[in-house]
Amino acid sequence: MLAQYYEEFIESLQISNLEEELIRVKEITKRLNKSFWEIDNEEEKHSYVVGSLGRVTAIKTFSDIDMLFILPRDLKTKYSNCEGNGQSQLLQAVKKEIKKRYPNTIVRGDGQVVVVSFESINKTVEVCPVFERSDGAYDYPDSNNGGAWKKTDPMPELRESLSLIEETNRQFSYICNLIRAWKNHEGFKFGGLLIDTLVYNFLDVNKKYKNVTFDNYLSLLKDLFLYLKNRNKEQKYWYALGSNQKVYNKKGTFVTKSEKVYKKIKDLTEDSENIYDTMQEIFGTSFPIPEDETVTASITKSYFAQHSIRQTEEYIEKKFEIDIRYSLKIDCLVKQNGFRDKFLRTILRERSPLKINKRLEFFVAENEFENLSEDFNTNEKFHYEVYWKVLNRGEEAIRRDCIRGQITRDTGRQRKIETSDFKGEHVVECYIIYKNICVAKDRLKVPISI
């Protein structure tokens, strides 16, 4: 029976209207072909969709379409020899031409690409202008730090991905989909090319899973997370499938996260009582469950059966699309009159108890999106919103009928003030919402003792 729910979940992750969303790519291509190649009504030539969409490993909550557009080679010489930052000037020239097609759409330069934001479909197209090299790779403009030309080679990655999708009867794509869904639910940054590369490497080592069926997905997940948790957390990069380009691994967060998942599932069978609870803990409440099951990610069905309590918890995936692309870190300053203030992460690291009657000031400590969300041409900050969720856990929360868990918008200070009122393994989560998409989130456990 579990196989049915894996299949349903993966089906729910698929992109249903891709052709409609790629209409914008065709329109941009037509405009740029007219502007730079003097070709009319050509929607495909000189243009490639790359990234996760091109590798056919993206899931429906993707927010960016990565596009290469090949420019005439003589333009590289022109912009290499011009005064100032030639790479920035090239991006501005491409931006200017795209604005002719989309005069009322936000089009901005972003260091290495031109970003076209389509609010009607809640997606952006990232146009990377490139010049073809003699080795088949491409040079693209990097306007940062004075400007430079850099190499990219995505086409072998696309070919290798498509080849493995065909060889595995789409299972390679499905497994990559699952890892993206897990990453989004868990809320940490895990690049798409690194995901695809690691799944590719896993299948190369575990060839038996190239012919896997949904009946064997629990076994596959055990071996996959075992493989991921055993990667070297300090390894700086992996070589990408197909191209052997370096794919950088920042902080190795996926290793630690994978270890936690493996511990949860390593002893499970399809008949385990908590199998559906665990799948929802890993992949979120969108993972389907049998109709006769009552499962939530935080309170088990036995609690609801034994106690008359309100289910007030809300889930971010029910309110917004999720596409985690940036890192976020929250912390908490623990205060009490007569005592020195201390950070909660320090208390947890020292394994010290967090007692009741403390003032808890949760705050955003690190927000990668804040540092990136600026148009380099206008220095204008992009508007985003912060949301919080405070979830009480444990017998005392149930006795008081106070599990909370509502998702509320920040008042503008990027802080959440609470008090440690009663014992329990409580949780606070924070979300960064940009254009109705959750692009970053973090979770902090708050274990309150007596």
C-alpha positions as CSV (number, residue, x, y, z in Angstrom):
1,M,0.0,0.0,0.0
2,L,2.9,2.4,0.8
3,A,4.0,2.2,-2.9
4,Q,0.7,3.8,-3.9
5,Y,1.4,6.8,-1.7
6,Y,4.9,7.3,-3.0
7,E,3.6,7.3,-6.5
8,E,0.8,9.7,-5.6
9,F,3.2,12.0,-3.9
10,I,5.7,12.1,-6.8
11,E,2.8,12.7,-9.2
12,S,1.8,15.7,-7.1
13,L,5.3,17.2,-7.5
14,Q,5.2,17.2,-11.3
15,I,4.9,20.4,-13.4
16,S,1.6,20.4,-15.2
17,N,1.7,23.6,-17.3
18,L,5.3,23.8,-18.4
19,E,4.5,24.7,-22.0
20,E,2.5,27.7,-20.8
21,E,5.3,28.9,-18.6
22,L,7.9,28.5,-21.4
23,I,5.9,30.9,-23.6
24,R,7.9,33.8,-21.9
25,V,11.2,32.1,-22.8
26,K,10.0,32.0,-26.5
27,E,9.0,35.6,-26.4
28,I,12.3,36.7,-24.9
29,T,14.2,34.6,-27.4
30,K,12.3,36.1,-30.3
31,R,13.1,39.6,-29.1
32,L,16.8,38.9,-28.6
33,N,17.1,37.2,-32.0
34,K,15.7,40.3,-33.6
35,S,17.9,42.6,-31.6
36,F,21.2,40.8,-31.8
37,W,20.9,38.5,-34.8
38,E,18.5,40.5,-37.0
39,I,16.2,37.5,-37.3
40,D,12.4,37.9,-37.2
41,N,9.9,35.6,-35.5
42,E,12.5,33.0,-34.3
43,E,11.5,31.6,-30.9
44,E,14.0,28.8,-30.4
45,K,17.3,29.4,-32.2
46,H,20.2,30.5,-30.0
47,S,18.2,29.8,-26.8
48,Y,18.4,26.9,-24.3
49,V,16.5,26.2,-21.1
50,V,19.0,24.9,-18.6
51,G,19.1,24.3,-14.8
52,S,16.7,21.9,-13.2
53,L,14.0,22.4,-15.9
54,G,16.5,21.6,-18.6
55,R,17.6,18.5,-16.7
56,V,13.9,17.6,-16.1
57,T,14.4,17.2,-12.4
58,A,12.5,20.3,-11.2
59,I,9.3,20.1,-9.2
60,K,6.2,22.2,-9.6
61,T,7.2,24.8,-7.0
62,F,10.2,26.0,-9.0
63,S,10.4,29.7,-9.1
64,D,13.1,30.4,-11.6
65,I,13.6,29.5,-15.3
66,D,17.3,29.4,-16.2
67,M,17.9,30.4,-19.8
68,L,21.0,30.7,-22.0
69,F,21.0,33.0,-25.0
70,I,23.9,32.8,-27.4
71,L,25.2,36.1,-28.7
72,P,27.3,36.8,-31.8
73,R,31.0,36.3,-31.0
74,D,32.0,39.8,-32.2
75,L,30.0,41.3,-29.3
76,K,32.4,39.7,-26.8
77,T,35.3,41.6,-28.4
78,K,33.3,44.8,-28.3
79,Y,32.4,44.6,-24.6
80,S,35.9,43.3,-23.6
81,N,37.5,46.4,-25.2
82,C,35.0,49.1,-23.9
83,E,35.8,51.4,-21.1
84,G,34.6,50.5,-17.6
85,N,32.8,47.3,-16.7
86,G,32.1,45.7,-20.1
87,Q,30.2,42.8,-18.6
88,S,27.8,45.1,-16.7
89,Q,27.3,47.1,-19.9
90,L,26.5,43.9,-21.8
91,L,23.9,42.9,-19.2
92,Q,22.4,46.4,-19.5
93,A,22.2,46.1,-23.3
94,V,20.4,42.8,-23.0
95,K,18.1,44.2,-20.4
96,K,17.2,47.2,-22.7
97,E,16.2,44.9,-25.5
98,I,14.0,42.7,-23.3
99,K,12.3,45.8,-22.0
100,K,11.2,46.5,-25.6
101,R,9.1,43.3,-25.4
102,Y,8.0,43.7,-21.8
103,P,7.9,47.4,-21.1
104,N,5.7,47.0,-18.0
105,T,7.6,44.0,-16.5
106,I,10.3,44.3,-13.9
107,V,13.6,43.6,-15.7
108,R,16.8,43.9,-13.8
109,G,20.5,43.0,-13.9
110,D,21.7,40.7,-11.2
111,G,25.5,40.3,-11.5
112,Q,25.6,37.5,-14.0
113,V,22.1,37.4,-15.5
114,V,19.2,39.5,-16.5
115,V,16.2,38.7,-14.4
116,V,12.7,39.1,-15.8
117,S,9.9,38.9,-13.2
118,F,6.5,37.7,-14.4
119,E,4.0,38.3,-11.6
120,S,1.1,36.8,-13.5
121,I,2.8,33.3,-13.3
122,N,4.8,34.1,-10.1
123,K,8.0,33.1,-11.9
124,T,11.2,34.7,-13.1
125,V,13.2,34.0,-16.2
126,E,17.0,34.4,-15.6
127,V,18.5,35.2,-18.9
128,C,22.3,34.5,-19.1
129,P,23.8,35.9,-22.3
130,V,26.7,33.7,-23.4
131,F,29.3,33.3,-26.2
132,E,30.0,29.9,-27.6
133,R,33.6,28.7,-27.1
134,S,35.6,26.4,-29.4
135,D,35.3,23.6,-26.8
136,G,31.5,23.7,-26.9
137,A,31.2,25.4,-23.5
138,Y,30.2,29.0,-23.1
139,D,31.6,32.3,-21.7
140,Y,29.2,34.4,-19.6
141,P,29.5,37.9,-18.2
142,D,30.2,38.3,-14.5
143,S,29.8,42.0,-13.6
144,N,31.0,41.6,-10.0
145,N,34.3,42.9,-8.8
146,G,35.0,45.0,-11.9
147,G,33.8,42.4,-14.4
148,A,35.2,39.2,-15.9
149,W,34.2,36.4,-18.4
150,K,33.6,33.0,-16.8
151,K,33.0,29.5,-18.2
152,T,29.8,27.5,-18.0
153,D,29.1,24.1,-19.6
154,P,25.5,23.0,-18.9
155,M,24.7,21.1,-22.1
156,P,26.6,17.8,-21.1
157,E,24.7,18.0,-17.8
158,L,21.4,18.1,-19.7
159,R,22.3,15.2,-22.0
160,E,23.6,13.0,-19.1
161,S,20.4,13.7,-17.1
162,L,18.1,13.0,-20.0
163,S,20.0,9.8,-20.8
164,L,19.7,8.5,-17.2
165,I,16.0,9.4,-17.0
166,E,15.5,7.3,-20.1
167,E,17.7,4.4,-18.8
168,T,15.9,4.3,-15.4
169,N,12.3,4.8,-16.8
170,R,12.1,8.2,-15.2
171,Q,13.2,7.0,-11.7
172,F,16.3,9.3,-11.7
173,S,14.0,12.3,-12.1
174,Y,11.6,11.0,-9.4
175,I,14.3,10.5,-6.9
176,C,15.6,14.0,-7.6
177,N,12.0,15.3,-7.1
178,L,11.8,13.6,-3.7
179,I,15.1,15.2,-2.5
180,R,13.8,18.6,-3.6
181,A,10.6,18.0,-1.7
182,W,12.5,17.0,1.4
183,K,14.8,20.0,1.1
184,N,11.9,22.4,0.8
185,H,10.0,20.9,3.8
186,E,13.1,20.7,6.0
187,G,14.0,24.3,4.9
188,F,17.7,24.4,4.0
189,K,19.7,25.4,1.0
190,F,20.6,22.5,-1.3
191,G,21.5,23.4,-4.8
192,G,19.6,21.7,-7.7
193,L,22.8,20.7,-9.6
194,L,24.3,19.3,-6.4
195,I,21.1,17.3,-5.7
196,D,21.1,15.8,-9.2
197,T,24.8,15.1,-9.1
198,L,24.6,13.2,-5.8
199,V,21.6,11.2,-6.9
200,Y,23.5,10.4,-10.1
201,N,26.5,9.2,-8.1
202,F,24.2,7.2,-5.8
203,L,22.7,5.3,-8.7
204,D,26.1,4.7,-10.2
205,V,27.1,3.0,-6.9
206,N,23.8,1.3,-6.3
207,K,22.9,0.1,-9.8
208,K,20.1,-2.1,-8.5
209,Y,18.0,1.0,-8.0
210,K,18.2,2.0,-11.7
211,N,15.3,-0.4,-12.1
212,V,13.5,0.4,-8.9
213,T,9.7,0.4,-8.6
214,F,7.6,2.2,-6.0
215,D,7.3,-1.1,-4.1
216,N,11.0,-0.7,-3.2
217,Y,11.0,3.0,-2.4
218,L,11.3,2.6,1.4
219,S,14.5,0.5,0.9
220,L,15.7,3.0,-1.7
221,L,15.2,5.9,0.8
222,K,17.1,4.1,3.5
223,D,20.1,3.5,1.2
224,L,19.9,7.0,-0.3
225,F,20.0,8.8,3.0
226,L,22.7,6.4,4.2
227,Y,24.7,7.4,1.2
228,L,24.1,11.1,1.7
229,K,24.9,11.1,5.4
230,N,28.2,9.3,4.7
231,R,29.5,12.1,2.4
232,N,32.3,14.2,3.6
233,K,30.8,17.3,5.2
234,E,34.0,19.2,4.7
235,Q,34.3,18.4,1.0
236,K,34.2,21.7,-0.9
237,Y,32.8,20.5,-4.2
238,W,31.7,17.6,-6.3
239,Y,32.1,17.2,-10.1
240,A,28.8,17.7,-11.8
241,L,27.2,14.9,-13.9
242,G,28.1,15.1,-17.5
243,S,30.2,18.3,-17.5
244,N,32.5,17.6,-14.5
245,Q,32.2,21.3,-13.6
246,K,32.8,21.9,-9.9
247,V,29.6,22.1,-7.9
248,Y,30.3,23.7,-4.6
249,N,29.0,22.4,-1.2
250,K,28.6,25.2,1.3
251,K,28.6,24.0,5.0
252,G,27.6,20.4,4.1
253,T,24.2,20.9,5.7
254,F,22.7,18.1,3.7
255,V,25.0,15.6,5.4
256,T,23.8,16.5,8.9
257,K,20.1,16.6,7.7
258,S,20.5,13.2,6.0
259,E,21.8,11.6,9.1
260,K,18.7,12.7,11.0
261,V,16.4,11.2,8.4
262,Y,18.3,8.0,8.2
263,K,18.0,7.5,12.0
264,K,14.2,7.9,11.6
265,I,13.7,5.4,8.8
266,K,16.5,2.8,9.1
267,D,14.4,0.4,11.2
268,L,11.0,1.1,9.6
269,T,9.0,-1.4,7.6
270,E,5.9,-0.8,5.6
271,D,3.9,-2.3,8.5
272,S,5.4,0.1,11.1
273,E,2.7,1.9,13.0
274,N,4.4,5.3,12.6
275,I,5.3,4.9,8.9
276,Y,3.0,7.6,7.6
277,D,3.8,10.0,10.5
278,T,7.5,9.6,9.5
279,M,6.9,10.2,5.8
280,Q,5.1,13.4,6.6
281,E,7.8,14.4,9.0
282,I,10.3,14.0,6.2
283,F,8.3,15.3,3.2
284,G,5.6,17.5,4.7
285,T,1.9,17.2,5.1
286,S,1.5,17.0,1.3
287,F,2.6,13.4,1.5
288,P,-0.7,11.4,1.1
289,I,-2.0,9.1,3.8
290,P,-4.7,6.5,4.0
291,E,-8.2,8.0,4.7
292,D,-8.5,6.2,8.0
293,E,-5.3,7.7,9.3
294,T,-5.2,10.9,11.3
295,V,-1.7,12.1,11.2
296,T,0.0,15.5,11.7
297,A,3.7,16.3,11.6
298,S,3.8,17.4,15.3
299,I,1.1,15.5,17.3
300,T,0.4,11.9,16.8
301,K,-3.0,10.4,16.2
302,S,-2.9,8.8,19.7
303,Y,-3.0,12.2,21.3
304,F,-6.1,13.3,19.3
305,A,-7.7,10.0,20.2
306,Q,-7.1,10.4,24.0
307,H,-7.5,14.2,24.4
308,S,-10.1,16.7,23.3
309,I,-7.8,19.4,22.0
310,R,-8.1,21.9,19.2
311,Q,-5.9,21.2,16.2
312,T,-4.6,24.8,15.6
313,E,-1.3,24.1,13.9
314,E,-0.9,25.6,10.4
315,Y,1.5,24.4,7.7
316,I,3.6,26.7,5.5
317,E,3.1,24.5,2.5
318,K,-0.6,25.0,2.7
319,K,-0.2,28.8,2.6
320,F,2.6,29.4,0.1
321,E,4.6,27.6,-2.5
322,I,7.9,26.4,-1.2
323,D,11.2,26.9,-3.1
324,I,14.0,27.1,-0.6
325,R,16.9,28.9,-2.4
326,Y,18.5,30.9,0.5
327,S,19.9,30.2,3.9
328,L,18.2,31.7,7.1
329,K,19.2,31.4,10.7
330,I,17.2,32.5,13.7
331,D,18.3,32.6,17.3
332,C,16.8,33.6,20.6
333,L,18.0,35.9,23.4
334,V,17.0,34.4,26.8
335,K,16.4,37.1,29.5
336,Q,15.5,37.1,33.2
337,N,15.9,39.9,35.7
338,G,19.0,39.4,37.8
339,F,20.6,37.0,35.3
340,R,23.0,37.5,32.3
341,D,21.4,37.4,28.9
342,K,22.3,34.3,26.9
343,F,21.6,33.0,23.4
344,L,19.4,29.9,23.2
345,R,21.7,28.2,20.6
346,T,24.5,28.6,23.2
347,I,22.3,27.1,25.9
348,L,21.4,24.1,23.7
349,R,25.1,23.6,22.6
350,E,26.1,23.5,26.3
351,R,23.2,21.2,27.1
352,S,22.1,23.5,29.8
353,P,18.4,23.5,30.9
354,L,16.0,26.2,29.7
355,K,13.7,26.8,32.6
356,I,10.3,28.5,32.9
357,N,9.7,32.2,33.6
358,K,12.2,33.5,31.0
359,R,11.7,36.2,28.4
360,L,12.5,34.8,25.0
361,E,13.4,37.2,22.2
362,F,13.5,35.3,18.9
363,F,15.2,37.2,16.0
364,V,16.6,36.8,12.5
365,A,20.3,36.3,13.0
366,E,21.3,35.6,9.3
367,N,19.3,36.2,6.2
368,E,21.0,35.5,2.9
369,F,18.1,36.9,0.9
370,E,18.5,40.3,2.6
371,N,22.0,40.5,1.2
372,L,21.1,39.4,-2.3
373,S,17.7,41.1,-2.7
374,E,19.0,44.3,-4.4
375,D,19.1,45.5,-8.0
376,F,22.7,46.3,-8.6
377,N,21.7,49.0,-11.1
378,T,19.2,50.9,-8.9
379,N,20.3,49.7,-5.4
380,E,16.6,49.2,-4.7
381,K,15.7,46.6,-2.1
382,F,13.1,44.1,-3.0
383,H,10.2,43.8,-0.7
384,Y,9.8,40.5,1.2
385,E,7.9,39.4,4.3
386,V,8.8,37.5,7.4
387,Y,6.4,35.0,9.1
388,W,6.7,33.2,12.4
389,K,5.2,30.0,13.8
390,V,5.3,29.0,17.5
391,L,4.3,25.4,18.2
392,N,3.9,24.0,21.8
393,R,4.5,20.3,22.3
394,G,4.2,17.9,25.1
395,E,1.6,16.7,27.7
396,E,1.3,20.2,29.3
397,A,0.5,21.8,26.0
398,I,-2.2,19.2,25.4
399,R,-3.6,19.6,29.0
400,R,-3.8,23.3,28.5
401,D,-5.2,23.0,25.0
402,C,-2.5,25.3,23.9
403,I,-0.5,23.7,21.0
404,R,-0.8,27.0,19.0
405,G,1.2,26.6,15.7
406,Q,-0.5,29.4,13.8
407,I,1.6,31.1,11.1
408,T,1.6,34.9,11.6
409,R,3.2,37.8,9.8
410,D,6.0,39.7,11.4
411,T,5.2,43.3,12.5
412,G,8.4,44.7,10.8
413,R,11.0,44.2,13.5
414,Q,11.9,40.7,12.5
415,R,11.5,39.6,16.1
416,K,9.1,37.4,18.1
417,I,8.7,37.9,21.8
418,E,7.6,34.9,23.9
419,T,8.0,33.6,27.5
420,S,8.9,30.1,28.7
421,D,5.7,29.2,30.4
422,F,5.6,25.5,30.7
423,K,7.6,22.3,30.1
424,G,7.7,20.8,26.6
425,E,9.7,20.3,23.4
426,H,8.5,23.5,21.7
427,V,9.5,24.7,18.3
428,V,9.7,28.1,16.7
429,E,10.0,28.5,12.9
430,C,10.6,31.5,10.7
431,Y,9.9,32.0,7.0
432,I,11.0,34.5,4.3
433,I,8.2,35.0,1.8
434,Y,9.0,36.7,-1.5
435,K,6.3,37.1,-4.2
436,N,4.1,34.6,-2.4
437,I,6.9,31.9,-2.3
438,C,8.7,30.7,0.8
439,V,12.4,31.1,-0.3
440,A,14.0,30.5,3.1
441,K,13.1,29.1,6.5
442,D,14.7,28.0,9.8
443,R,13.6,26.0,12.8
444,L,14.7,26.3,16.4
445,K,13.9,23.8,19.1
446,V,12.9,25.3,22.5
447,P,13.1,22.5,25.1
448,I,11.7,24.0,28.3
449,S,12.3,22.1,31.5
450,I,10.7,22.8,34.9
